[in-house]
Amino acid sequence: GDAAQSAAILPYLEHADSGLRTVAAGALHGPQPEDVRQALLRALEDPVLEVRLTVALTLTRLVPPEQRAAAVLREALSPAVFAAEHARDRSRFGQAELVSDIRVEVVRAFSRLGPSSEDAARLEALRNDPDLAVAAAVRAVLETPAGEKAQ
């Protein structure tokens, strides 16, 4: 990431509008200065799931990937998290395809992190997930040799 661009985006991580926080988090990836990494780590505590997820996914795309993103990623492996969010707000996470796409991206993010043995076991448990796209992503991650991580 370009330092000037990152500096311009950074304030939006704390904007009142969660949509702007989400967009800002998604725009910060690649090589970043330490202040950007630290701002993203603080944003992992955002009260809005979409923001936390985008931040966690972005942290896996930093150079080097940030292991502390794993806690939020673990949360998003479960479809129950999305069902609970949908129950609170019927306008959110009501489409199965959207939830599936997010869970697939979360599985791929673990590949970028190099999952811990605990997370590899979590992924292994999803090998036969009822969501076929998630199950296929899990198999691809688990069967990819170390050093050939997903981008």
DSSP file with accessible surface (Angstrom, degrees, kcal/mol):
  #  RESIDUE AA STRUCTURE BP1 BP2  ACC     N-H-->O    O-->H-N    N-H-->O    O-->H-N    TCO  KAPPA ALPHA  PHI   PSI    X-CA   Y-CA   Z-CA
    1    1 A G              0   0   51      0, 0.0     2,-0.3     0, 0.0    27,-0.1   0.000 360.0 360.0 360.0 144.3    0.0    0.0    0.0
    2    2 A D     >  -     0   0   95      1,-0.1     4,-2.9    30,-0.1     5,-0.2  -0.600 360.0-136.6 -74.0 130.2    1.0    3.5   -0.8
    3    3 A A  H  > S+     0   0   66     -2,-0.3     4,-2.5     1,-0.2     5,-0.2   0.888 103.1  48.0 -60.8 -41.5    1.8    5.5    2.5
    4    4 A A  H  > S+     0   0   70      2,-0.2     4,-1.8     1,-0.2    -1,-0.2   0.917 113.4  48.2 -66.5 -40.7   -0.1    8.6    1.4
    5    5 A Q  H  > S+     0   0  105      2,-0.2     4,-1.8     1,-0.2    -2,-0.2   0.934 112.3  48.8 -63.6 -45.3   -3.1    6.6    0.3
    6    6 A S  H  X S+     0   0    2     -4,-2.9     4,-2.7     1,-0.2    -2,-0.2   0.911 109.0  52.9 -60.9 -42.7   -3.1    4.7    3.6
    7    7 A A  H  < S+     0   0   62     -4,-2.5    -1,-0.2     1,-0.2    -2,-0.2   0.874 109.6  49.4 -61.8 -35.3   -2.8    7.9    5.6
    8    8 A A  H  < S+     0   0   65     -4,-1.8     4,-0.2     1,-0.2    -1,-0.2   0.838 115.9  42.6 -72.4 -31.2   -5.8    9.3    3.8
    9    9 A I  H >< S+     0   0   28     -4,-1.8     3,-1.9     1,-0.2     4,-0.4   0.841  94.7  80.2 -83.0 -34.9   -7.9    6.1    4.4
   10   10 A L  G >< S+     0   0   33     -4,-2.7     3,-2.0     1,-0.3     4,-0.3   0.814  84.3  58.4 -48.4 -45.0   -6.9    5.5    8.0
   11   11 A P  G >  S+     0   0   86      0, 0.0     3,-1.6     0, 0.0    -1,-0.3   0.817  95.9  66.0 -59.5 -26.2   -9.3    8.1    9.7
   12   12 A Y  G X  S+     0   0  113     -3,-1.9     3,-1.2     1,-0.3    12,-0.2   0.678  82.1  75.4 -70.9 -15.5  -12.3    6.3    8.1
   13   13 A L  G <  S+     0   0    8     -3,-2.0    -1,-0.3    -4,-0.4    -3,-0.1   0.718 104.0  39.6 -65.2 -18.3  -11.6    3.2   10.2
   14   14 A E  G <  S+     0   0  147     -3,-1.6    -1,-0.2    -4,-0.3    -2,-0.2   0.220  87.7 131.1-114.2  13.9  -13.1    5.2   13.1
   15   15 A H    <   -     0   0   75     -3,-1.2     6,-0.1     2,-0.2    -3,-0.1  -0.281  66.1-122.9 -67.0 151.8  -15.9    6.9   11.2
   16   16 A A  S    S+     0   0   97      4,-0.1     2,-0.6     5,-0.0    -1,-0.1   0.817  94.8  82.0 -64.7 -28.5  -19.4    6.8   12.7
   17   17 A D     >  -     0   0   82      1,-0.2     4,-2.0     2,-0.0     3,-0.4  -0.677  68.9-156.4 -84.3 116.0  -20.7    5.1    9.5
   18   18 A S  H  > S+     0   0   47     -2,-0.6     4,-2.4     1,-0.2    -1,-0.2   0.823  92.6  60.4 -63.9 -28.7  -20.0    1.3    9.7
   19   19 A G  H  > S+     0   0   34      2,-0.2     4,-2.4     1,-0.2    -1,-0.2   0.920 106.0  46.3 -63.4 -41.9  -20.2    1.1    5.8
   20   20 A L  H  > S+     0   0   65     -3,-0.4     4,-2.7     2,-0.2    -2,-0.2   0.883 110.8  52.8 -68.1 -36.9  -17.3    3.6    5.6
   21   21 A R  H  X S+     0   0   24     -4,-2.0     4,-2.5     2,-0.2    -2,-0.2   0.920 110.2  48.9 -62.3 -40.9  -15.3    1.7    8.2
   22   22 A T  H  X S+     0   0   33     -4,-2.4     4,-2.1     2,-0.2    -2,-0.2   0.939 112.6  46.3 -64.1 -46.7  -15.8   -1.5    6.2
   23   23 A V  H  X S+     0   0  102     -4,-2.4     4,-1.1     1,-0.2    -2,-0.2   0.922 112.6  50.7 -62.9 -43.5  -14.7    0.1    2.9
   24   24 A A  H >X S+     0   0    6     -4,-2.7     3,-0.7     1,-0.2     4,-0.6   0.937 109.6  50.4 -60.6 -44.9  -11.7    1.7    4.6
   25   25 A A  H >< S+     0   0    0     -4,-2.5     3,-1.0     1,-0.2    -1,-0.2   0.903 109.3  51.4 -61.3 -40.5  -10.6   -1.7    6.1
   26   26 A G  H 3< S+     0   0   35     -4,-2.1    -1,-0.2     1,-0.2    -2,-0.2   0.719 104.4  58.1 -69.4 -19.9  -10.9   -3.4    2.8
   27   27 A A  H << S+     0   0   40     -4,-1.1     2,-0.9    -3,-0.7    -1,-0.2   0.602  89.0  80.7 -87.0 -10.7   -8.7   -0.8    1.1
   28   28 A L    <<  +     0   0    0     -3,-1.0     2,-0.3    -4,-0.6    33,-0.2  -0.803  62.4 120.8-102.8  98.9   -5.7   -1.3    3.4
   29   29 A H        +     0   0   95     -2,-0.9    33,-0.2     2,-0.1    30,-0.1  -0.896  40.4  39.9-147.0 176.9   -3.7   -4.4    2.3
   30   30 A G  B    S-a   62   0A  14     31,-1.7    33,-1.0    -2,-0.3     2,-0.2  -0.354 110.2  -2.7  76.6-160.5   -0.2   -5.4    1.1
   31   31 A P  S    S+     0   0   84      0, 0.0    -2,-0.1     0, 0.0    31,-0.0  -0.480  79.2 172.2 -65.8 127.4    2.9   -3.8    2.7
   32   32 A Q        -     0   0   27     31,-0.4   -30,-0.1    -2,-0.2    -2,-0.1  -0.983  35.2-102.8-136.3 150.8    1.7   -1.3    5.3
   33   33 A P    >>  -     0   0   52      0, 0.0     4,-1.6     0, 0.0     3,-0.9  -0.268  41.8-104.4 -67.0 161.6    3.5    0.8    7.9
   34   34 A E  H 3> S+     0   0  111      1,-0.3     4,-2.7     2,-0.2     5,-0.2   0.826 118.5  61.8 -59.2 -32.9    3.1   -0.3   11.5
   35   35 A D  H 3> S+     0   0   89      1,-0.2     4,-2.2     2,-0.2    -1,-0.3   0.877 104.0  49.6 -65.3 -31.6    0.6    2.5   12.3
   36   36 A V  H <> S+     0   0    1     -3,-0.9     4,-2.6     2,-0.2     5,-0.2   0.941 110.6  49.4 -69.8 -45.2   -1.8    1.0    9.8
   37   37 A R  H  X S+     0   0   22     -4,-1.6     4,-2.5     1,-0.2    -2,-0.2   0.935 112.3  48.6 -57.3 -45.5   -1.4   -2.5   11.2
   38   38 A Q  H  X S+     0   0   67     -4,-2.7     4,-2.2     1,-0.2    -1,-0.2   0.904 110.3  50.6 -65.2 -39.1   -2.0   -1.1   14.7
   39   39 A A  H  X S+     0   0    7     -4,-2.2     4,-1.9     2,-0.2    -1,-0.2   0.910 111.5  48.8 -64.8 -40.4   -5.1    0.7   13.6
   40   40 A L  H  X S+     0   0    0     -4,-2.6     4,-0.8     2,-0.2    -2,-0.2   0.907 108.4  53.5 -65.8 -40.4   -6.5   -2.4   12.0
   41   41 A L  H >< S+     0   0   20     -4,-2.5     3,-0.9     1,-0.2     4,-0.2   0.916 109.0  48.9 -61.9 -40.2   -5.8   -4.4   15.1
   42   42 A R  H >< S+     0   0  144     -4,-2.2     3,-1.7     1,-0.2    -1,-0.2   0.897 105.9  58.5 -63.7 -36.9   -7.8   -1.9   17.1
   43   43 A A  H >< S+     0   0   11     -4,-1.9     3,-2.0     1,-0.3    -1,-0.2   0.653  83.7  80.4 -70.8 -13.6  -10.6   -2.2   14.6
   44   44 A L  T << S+     0   0   15     -3,-0.9    -1,-0.3    -4,-0.8    -2,-0.2   0.709  88.9  58.4 -61.4 -17.9  -10.8   -5.9   15.2
   45   45 A E  T <  S+     0   0  160     -3,-1.7    -1,-0.3    -4,-0.2    -2,-0.2   0.320  76.7 136.7 -92.5   6.2  -12.9   -4.8   18.3
   46   46 A D    <   -     0   0   18     -3,-2.0     6,-0.1     1,-0.1    -3,-0.0  -0.222  59.2-132.1 -54.9 142.7  -15.5   -3.0   16.1
   47   47 A P  S    S+     0   0  112      0, 0.0     2,-0.5     0, 0.0    -1,-0.1   0.689  86.1  82.1 -71.6 -14.2  -19.1   -3.6   17.3
   48   48 A V  S  > S-     0   0   35      1,-0.1     4,-2.4   -30,-0.0     3,-0.4  -0.806  71.6-147.4-100.3 124.7  -20.2   -4.4   13.8
   49   49 A L  H  > S+     0   0    1     -2,-0.5     4,-3.0     1,-0.2     5,-0.2   0.885  97.4  55.6 -56.0 -44.3  -19.6   -7.9   12.4
   50   50 A E  H  > S+     0   0   53      1,-0.2     4,-2.2     2,-0.2    -1,-0.2   0.889 110.0  46.7 -58.3 -40.1  -19.1   -6.8    8.8
   51   51 A V  H  > S+     0   0    0     -3,-0.4     4,-2.9     2,-0.2     5,-0.2   0.957 112.7  48.6 -66.9 -48.7  -16.4   -4.3    9.9
   52   52 A R  H  X S+     0   0   36     -4,-2.4     4,-2.8     1,-0.2    -2,-0.2   0.910 112.9  48.6 -57.9 -42.9  -14.6   -7.0   12.1
   53   53 A L  H  X S+     0   0    7     -4,-3.0     4,-2.8     2,-0.2    -1,-0.2   0.926 112.1  47.2 -64.0 -45.5  -14.7   -9.5    9.3
   54   54 A T  H  X S+     0   0   31     -4,-2.2     4,-2.6    -5,-0.2    -2,-0.2   0.921 113.3  49.4 -63.5 -41.5  -13.3   -7.1    6.7
   55   55 A V  H  X S+     0   0    0     -4,-2.9     4,-2.8     2,-0.2    -2,-0.2   0.944 111.8  48.5 -60.6 -47.7  -10.6   -6.0    9.1
   56   56 A A  H  X S+     0   0    0     -4,-2.8     4,-1.3    -5,-0.2    -2,-0.2   0.925 112.5  47.9 -61.1 -44.2   -9.7   -9.6    9.8
   57   57 A L  H  < S+     0   0   22     -4,-2.8     4,-0.5     1,-0.2     3,-0.4   0.914 112.2  50.0 -63.2 -40.6   -9.6  -10.5    6.1
   58   58 A T  H >< S+     0   0    3     -4,-2.6     3,-1.8     1,-0.2     4,-0.4   0.914 104.7  57.6 -63.6 -41.9   -7.4   -7.4    5.4
   59   59 A L  H >< S+     0   0    0     -4,-2.8     7,-2.4     1,-0.3     3,-0.9   0.821 101.8  55.9 -60.1 -28.6   -5.0   -8.4    8.2
   60   60 A T  T 3< S+     0   0    2     -4,-1.3    -1,-0.3    -3,-0.4    -2,-0.2   0.636 105.3  53.8 -77.3 -12.1   -4.4  -11.7    6.4
   61   61 A R  T <  S+     0   0   89     -3,-1.8   -31,-1.7    -4,-0.5    -1,-0.2   0.349  86.4 104.4-101.5   2.7   -3.4   -9.7    3.3
   62   62 A L  B <  S-a   30   0A   4     -3,-0.9   -33,-0.0    -4,-0.4    -3,-0.0  -0.387  86.5 -88.6 -75.1 163.7   -0.8   -7.6    5.0
   63   63 A V  S    S+     0   0   94    -33,-1.0   -31,-0.4     1,-0.3    -2,-0.1  -0.954 124.0  20.3-115.6 109.5    2.8   -8.4    4.5
   64   64 A P  S    S-     0   0   89      0, 0.0    -1,-0.3     0, 0.0    -2,-0.1   0.685 110.3-115.3 -78.1 162.1    3.4  -10.4    6.7
   65   65 A P        -     0   0   46      0, 0.0     2,-0.7     0, 0.0    -5,-0.2  -0.256  28.7-117.0 -60.1 147.7   -0.1  -11.6    7.5
   66   66 A E    >   -     0   0   17     -7,-2.4     3,-1.6   -10,-0.2     4,-0.2  -0.806  17.2-160.2 -96.4 113.1   -1.3  -10.8   11.0
   67   67 A Q  G >  S+     0   0  100     -2,-0.7     3,-2.0     1,-0.3     4,-0.2   0.756  84.4  73.8 -62.6 -26.8   -2.0  -13.9   13.1
   68   68 A R  G >  S+     0   0  144      1,-0.3     3,-0.6     2,-0.1     4,-0.4   0.624  80.9  73.7 -68.9  -5.9   -4.2  -11.9   15.5
   69   69 A A  G X> S+     0   0    0     -3,-1.6     4,-2.0     1,-0.2     3,-0.6   0.729  75.1  83.9 -72.7 -19.3   -6.9  -11.9   12.8
   70   70 A A  H <> S+     0   0    4     -3,-2.0     4,-3.0     1,-0.2    -1,-0.2   0.825  79.1  61.5 -58.7 -34.1   -7.6  -15.6   13.5
   71   71 A A  H <> S+     0   0   60     -3,-0.6     4,-1.5    -4,-0.2    -1,-0.2   0.931 109.3  40.8 -61.9 -44.1  -10.0  -15.0   16.4
   72   72 A V  H <> S+     0   0   12     -3,-0.6     4,-1.7    -4,-0.4    -1,-0.2   0.901 114.0  54.0 -70.8 -37.7  -12.5  -13.1   14.3
   73   73 A L  H  X S+     0   0    0     -4,-2.0     4,-0.6     1,-0.2    -2,-0.2   0.912 104.9  54.3 -62.7 -40.6  -12.0  -15.5   11.4
   74   74 A R  H >< S+     0   0   73     -4,-3.0     3,-1.2     1,-0.2     4,-0.5   0.911 105.7  53.4 -58.1 -43.7  -12.8  -18.4   13.8
   75   75 A E  H >< S+     0   0   67     -4,-1.5     3,-1.0     1,-0.2     6,-0.3   0.896 106.7  52.8 -56.9 -39.6  -16.1  -16.7   14.7
   76   76 A A  H 3< S+     0   0    0     -4,-1.7    -1,-0.2     1,-0.2    -2,-0.2   0.502  88.4  78.2 -82.5  -3.0  -17.1  -16.4   11.1
   77   77 A L  T << S+     0   0   12     -3,-1.2    -1,-0.2    -4,-0.6    -2,-0.2   0.789  83.2  78.5 -70.9 -24.5  -16.6  -20.1   10.3
   78   78 A S    X>  -     0   0   48     -3,-1.0     3,-1.2    -4,-0.5     4,-0.8  -0.723  68.5-153.4 -92.5 125.4  -19.9  -20.8   12.0
   79   79 A P  H 3> S+     0   0   64      0, 0.0     4,-2.2     0, 0.0     3,-0.3   0.788  93.5  72.5 -63.2 -21.9  -23.1  -20.2   10.1
   80   80 A A  H 3> S+     0   0   64      1,-0.2     4,-2.5     2,-0.2     5,-0.2   0.846  89.2  59.5 -62.6 -31.5  -24.8  -19.7   13.5
   81   81 A V  H <> S+     0   0   30     -3,-1.2     4,-2.0    -6,-0.3    -1,-0.2   0.930 109.0  43.3 -61.5 -42.8  -23.0  -16.4   13.9
   82   82 A F  H  X S+     0   0    2     -4,-0.8     4,-2.5    -3,-0.3    -2,-0.2   0.881 111.4  53.8 -72.5 -36.3  -24.7  -15.1   10.7
   83   83 A A  H  X S+     0   0   60     -4,-2.2     4,-2.3     2,-0.2    -2,-0.2   0.912 109.2  49.4 -63.7 -40.5  -28.0  -16.5   11.7
   84   84 A A  H  X S+     0   0   42     -4,-2.5     4,-1.7     2,-0.2    -2,-0.2   0.915 111.1  48.9 -65.7 -41.7  -27.8  -14.7   15.0
   85   85 A E  H  X S+     0   0   19     -4,-2.0     4,-1.9     1,-0.2     7,-0.2   0.909 111.6  49.9 -63.1 -40.3  -26.9  -11.4   13.3
   86   86 A H  H  < S+     0   0   42     -4,-2.5    -2,-0.2     1,-0.2     6,-0.2   0.885 106.8  54.7 -66.0 -37.3  -29.9  -11.9   10.9
   87   87 A A  H  < S+     0   0   70     -4,-2.3     3,-0.3     1,-0.2    -1,-0.2   0.878 110.8  46.2 -64.5 -34.9  -32.2  -12.6   13.8
   88   88 A R  H  < S+     0   0  169     -4,-1.7     2,-0.3     1,-0.3    -1,-0.2   0.831 131.7  17.1 -73.6 -36.0  -31.1   -9.2   15.3
   89   89 A D    ><  -     0   0   65     -4,-1.9     3,-2.3     3,-0.2    -1,-0.3  -0.871  66.6-158.4-143.5 105.1  -31.5   -7.4   12.0
   90   90 A R  T 3  S+     0   0  176     -2,-0.3     4,-0.1     1,-0.3    -4,-0.1   0.639  90.5  65.1 -62.7 -13.9  -33.5   -9.0    9.3
   91   91 A S  T 3  S+     0   0  100      2,-0.1     2,-0.4     3,-0.0    -1,-0.3   0.565  93.0  77.5 -83.9  -6.4  -31.8   -6.9    6.6
   92   92 A R  S <  S-     0   0   47     -3,-2.3    -3,-0.2    -6,-0.2    -4,-0.1  -0.881 105.2 -11.0-113.3 136.0  -28.4   -8.5    7.3
   93   93 A F  S    S+     0   0   17     -2,-0.4    -7,-0.2     1,-0.1    -1,-0.2   0.765  81.2 133.8  57.4  34.5  -27.1  -11.9    6.3
   94   94 A G        +     0   0   51     -3,-0.2     2,-0.6    -4,-0.1    -1,-0.1   0.663  48.9  82.5 -85.4 -16.7  -30.4  -13.2    5.0
   95   95 A Q     >  -     0   0  138      1,-0.2     4,-2.0     2,-0.0     3,-0.3  -0.796  66.6-153.5 -96.1 121.6  -29.0  -14.6    1.8
   96   96 A A  H  > S+     0   0   84     -2,-0.6     4,-2.7     1,-0.2     5,-0.2   0.867  95.7  57.6 -58.8 -37.0  -27.5  -18.0    2.1
   97   97 A E  H  > S+     0   0  145      2,-0.2     4,-2.7     1,-0.2    -1,-0.2   0.901 105.5  49.7 -63.7 -39.4  -25.2  -17.3   -0.9
   98   98 A L  H  > S+     0   0   69     -3,-0.3     4,-2.4     2,-0.2    -1,-0.2   0.945 112.2  47.2 -63.9 -46.8  -23.7  -14.2    0.8
   99   99 A V  H  X S+     0   0   19     -4,-2.0     4,-2.6     1,-0.2    -2,-0.2   0.922 112.5  50.6 -61.3 -42.3  -23.0  -16.2    4.0
  100  100 A S  H  X S+     0   0   13     -4,-2.7     4,-2.6     1,-0.2    -2,-0.2   0.941 109.5  49.9 -60.4 -47.7  -21.5  -19.0    2.0
  101  101 A D  H  X S+     0   0   92     -4,-2.7     4,-2.2     1,-0.2    -1,-0.2   0.897 111.9  48.5 -59.5 -42.0  -19.2  -16.6    0.1
  102  102 A I  H  X S+     0   0   33     -4,-2.4     4,-2.4     2,-0.2    -1,-0.2   0.942 111.4  48.9 -63.9 -47.3  -18.1  -15.0    3.3
  103  103 A R  H  X S+     0   0    5     -4,-2.6     4,-2.4     1,-0.2    -2,-0.2   0.895 110.3  51.8 -62.2 -37.9  -17.3  -18.4    4.9
  104  104 A V  H  X S+     0   0   11     -4,-2.6     4,-2.4     2,-0.2    -1,-0.2   0.934 110.4  48.6 -62.4 -45.0  -15.4  -19.5    1.8
  105  105 A E  H  X S+     0   0   43     -4,-2.2     4,-2.0     1,-0.2    -2,-0.2   0.888 109.7  52.8 -63.8 -36.3  -13.3  -16.3    2.0
  106  106 A V  H  X S+     0   0    0     -4,-2.4     4,-1.7     2,-0.2    -1,-0.2   0.928 107.8  50.6 -64.7 -43.3  -12.7  -16.9    5.7
  107  107 A V  H  X S+     0   0    0     -4,-2.4     4,-1.1     1,-0.2     3,-0.3   0.942 111.0  48.9 -59.3 -45.8  -11.4  -20.5    4.9
  108  108 A R  H  X S+     0   0  116     -4,-2.4     4,-1.5     1,-0.2     3,-0.2   0.848 104.5  59.9 -62.9 -33.9   -9.1  -19.1    2.3
  109  109 A A  H  X S+     0   0    0     -4,-2.0     4,-1.8     1,-0.2    -1,-0.2   0.883  98.8  57.2 -63.2 -36.1   -7.9  -16.4    4.8
  110  110 A F  H  X S+     0   0    1     -4,-1.7     4,-1.7    -3,-0.3    -1,-0.2   0.860 101.8  56.8 -62.4 -32.1   -6.7  -19.2    7.1
  111  111 A S  H  < S+     0   0    9     -4,-1.1    -1,-0.2    -3,-0.2    -2,-0.2   0.916 105.6  49.7 -64.1 -40.4   -4.6  -20.5    4.2
  112  112 A R  H  < S+     0   0   13     -4,-1.5    -1,-0.2     1,-0.2    -2,-0.2   0.853 113.9  46.4 -66.0 -33.6   -2.9  -17.1    4.0
  113  113 A L  H  < S-     0   0    5     -4,-1.8    -1,-0.2    -5,-0.1    -2,-0.2   0.754 109.7-122.3 -76.5 -26.1   -2.2  -17.2    7.8
  114  114 A G     <  -     0   0   32     -4,-1.7    -3,-0.2    -5,-0.2    -2,-0.1   0.879  38.7-111.1  73.6  85.5   -1.0  -20.8    7.8
  115  115 A P        -     0   0   41      0, 0.0    -5,-0.0     0, 0.0   -48,-0.0  -0.209  23.6-118.5 -59.6 142.4   -3.5  -22.2   10.3
  116  116 A S     >  -     0   0   49      1,-0.1     4,-3.0     4,-0.0     5,-0.2  -0.217  36.0-100.4 -64.2 168.9   -2.4  -23.3   13.7
  117  117 A S  H  > S+     0   0  111      1,-0.2     4,-2.1     2,-0.2     5,-0.1   0.896 127.2  53.0 -62.4 -34.8   -2.9  -26.9   14.5
  118  118 A E  H  > S+     0   0  107      2,-0.2     4,-1.8     1,-0.2    -1,-0.2   0.928 112.2  43.6 -64.0 -44.2   -6.0  -25.9   16.4
  119  119 A D  H  > S+     0   0    5      2,-0.2     4,-2.7     1,-0.2    -2,-0.2   0.869 109.8  56.1 -71.6 -34.6   -7.4  -24.0   13.4
  120  120 A A  H  X S+     0   0   32     -4,-3.0     4,-2.9     1,-0.2    -1,-0.2   0.913 107.6  50.1 -61.4 -38.6   -6.4  -26.8   11.1
  121  121 A A  H  X S+     0   0   62     -4,-2.1     4,-1.9     2,-0.2    -2,-0.2   0.899 109.2  51.4 -65.8 -39.0   -8.6  -29.1   13.3
  122  122 A R  H  X S+     0   0   94     -4,-1.8     4,-0.6     2,-0.2    -2,-0.2   0.918 112.4  46.1 -61.1 -44.0  -11.4  -26.6   13.0
  123  123 A L  H >< S+     0   0    0     -4,-2.7     3,-1.6     1,-0.2     4,-0.3   0.918 107.9  56.5 -65.3 -42.5  -11.1  -26.6    9.3
  124  124 A E  H >< S+     0   0   90     -4,-2.9     3,-1.7     1,-0.3     4,-0.3   0.884 101.5  57.6 -56.2 -38.4  -10.9  -30.4    9.2
  125  125 A A  H 3< S+     0   0   85     -4,-1.9     3,-0.4     1,-0.3    -1,-0.3   0.724 104.9  52.6 -66.0 -19.2  -14.3  -30.5   11.0
  126  126 A L  T X< S+     0   0   27     -3,-1.6     3,-2.2    -4,-0.6    -1,-0.3   0.368  75.8 103.3 -95.9   3.0  -15.7  -28.5    8.1
  127  127 A R  T <  S+     0   0   54     -3,-1.7    -1,-0.2     1,-0.3    12,-0.2   0.839  92.7  34.1 -55.8 -32.9  -14.5  -30.9    5.4
  128  128 A N  T 3  S+     0   0  142     -3,-0.4    -1,-0.3    -4,-0.3    -2,-0.1  -0.099  86.6 158.3-113.5  34.4  -18.0  -32.2    5.1
  129  129 A D    <   -     0   0   19     -3,-2.2     6,-0.2     2,-0.2     7,-0.1  -0.249  52.2-122.3 -55.6 142.9  -19.9  -29.0    5.8
  130  130 A P  S    S+     0   0  121      0, 0.0     2,-0.9     0, 0.0    -1,-0.1   0.792 101.3  80.9 -60.0 -25.3  -23.4  -29.0    4.4
  131  131 A D  S  > S-     0   0   40      1,-0.2     4,-2.5     2,-0.1     3,-0.3  -0.729  74.3-158.9 -81.8 107.7  -22.4  -25.9    2.4
  132  132 A L  H  > S+     0   0  138     -2,-0.9     4,-2.6     1,-0.2     5,-0.2   0.839  88.0  55.4 -61.8 -32.8  -20.6  -27.6   -0.5
  133  133 A A  H  > S+     0   0   47      2,-0.2     4,-2.2     1,-0.2    -1,-0.2   0.911 110.0  46.2 -66.6 -40.4  -18.7  -24.4   -1.4
  134  134 A V  H  > S+     0   0    0     -3,-0.3     4,-2.7     2,-0.2    -2,-0.2   0.941 112.4  50.5 -65.6 -46.0  -17.3  -24.2    2.1
  135  135 A A  H  X S+     0   0    3     -4,-2.5     4,-2.5    -6,-0.2    -2,-0.2   0.916 111.5  48.4 -59.5 -41.8  -16.5  -27.9    2.1
  136  136 A A  H  X S+     0   0   46     -4,-2.6     4,-2.4     2,-0.2    -1,-0.2   0.908 111.4  49.6 -65.6 -41.1  -14.6  -27.6   -1.2
  137  137 A A  H  X S+     0   0    8     -4,-2.2     4,-2.5     2,-0.2    -2,-0.2   0.915 110.6  50.8 -64.0 -41.2  -12.7  -24.5    0.0
  138  138 A V  H  X S+     0   0    0     -4,-2.7     4,-3.0     2,-0.2     5,-0.3   0.943 110.3  48.6 -61.6 -47.4  -11.7  -26.4    3.2
  139  139 A R  H  X S+     0   0   89     -4,-2.5     4,-2.0     1,-0.2    -1,-0.2   0.924 111.3  50.8 -59.8 -42.4  -10.5  -29.4    1.1
  140  140 A A  H  X S+     0   0   52     -4,-2.4     4,-0.6     2,-0.2    -1,-0.2   0.916 113.5  44.7 -62.3 -42.5   -8.5  -27.0   -1.1
  141  141 A V  H >< S+     0   0   17     -4,-2.5     3,-0.9     1,-0.2    -2,-0.2   0.940 115.5  46.3 -67.4 -46.2   -6.8  -25.3    1.8
  142  142 A L  H 3< S+     0   0   48     -4,-3.0    -1,-0.2     1,-0.2    -2,-0.2   0.786 115.7  46.2 -68.7 -26.0   -6.1  -28.6    3.7
  143  143 A E  H 3< S+     0   0  122     -4,-2.0    -1,-0.2    -5,-0.3    -2,-0.2   0.448  87.2 103.2 -98.3   0.5   -4.7  -30.2    0.6
  144  144 A T  S << S-     0   0   53     -3,-0.9     3,-0.1    -4,-0.6     4,-0.1  -0.724  78.5-117.7 -84.2 125.2   -2.5  -27.3   -0.5
  145  145 A P    >   -     0   0   74      0, 0.0     3,-1.9     0, 0.0    -2,-0.1  -0.262  38.6 -90.6 -59.7 146.0    1.1  -28.0    0.3
  146  146 A A  T 3  S+     0   0  106      1,-0.2   -32,-0.0     2,-0.1     0, 0.0  -0.284 115.7  36.1 -54.2 140.5    2.8  -25.5    2.7
  147  147 A G  T 3  S+     0   0   72     -3,-0.1    -1,-0.2     1,-0.0    -3,-0.0   0.273  97.3  85.1  95.1 -12.1    4.3  -22.6    0.8
  148  148 A E    <   +     0   0  127     -3,-1.9    -2,-0.1    -4,-0.1   -37,-0.0  -0.362  64.9 169.3-114.0  51.9    1.6  -22.5   -1.8
  149  149 A K        -     0   0  100      1,-0.1   -37,-0.1   -37,-0.1   -41,-0.0  -0.265  38.1-102.8 -68.2 152.1   -0.8  -20.3    0.1
  150  150 A A              0   0   34    -42,-0.2    -1,-0.1     1,-0.1    -9,-0.0  -0.335 360.0 360.0 -68.1 151.7   -3.9  -18.8   -1.4
  151  151 A Q              0   0  187     -2,-0.0    -1,-0.1   -40,-0.0   -39,-0.1  -0.584 360.0 360.0 -98.7 360.0   -3.8  -15.1   -2.3
